[in-house]
Amino acid sequence: MLSIKRLNSVQMGVLTGHHMRVMFKPFGPLRRLLKESLIEIEVPSDSTVREVISRVIEIGGPDMNRLIMNGSRISGNLIVLLNKKDVATLNGEATLVSEDDVVSILPHVQGG
């Protein structure tokens, strides 16, 4: 498992200093780019799915941004899951995450 450098509360822009661990599970091209099947990310305790994805983009750099984002929005070709539930059925990107939650991004698969 890839260990991500932990940022202090000033670097994270959080005054409380309360952080939690969230896991990110990439699939398809995201997994190939990160070269890991699961990574641990530390985020402020009141973070949303979108904030976790923003951290993933920071880690993966411009290539990760290109794979995930379409302008300022997450690509419609991706399915974002929180603990195996589509966030579209929850509160979307604004869904709050909790300690040890797993955020996953899957490419939208179409068949015929």
Buried (B, 14 or more C-beta within 10 A) or exposed (E): EEEBEEBEEEEBEBEEEEBBEBBBBBBEBBBEBBEBEBBBBBBBBEBBBBBBBBBBBEBBEEEBEBBBBEEEEBBEEBBBBBBEEEBEEBEBBEBBBEEEBBBBBBBEEEEE
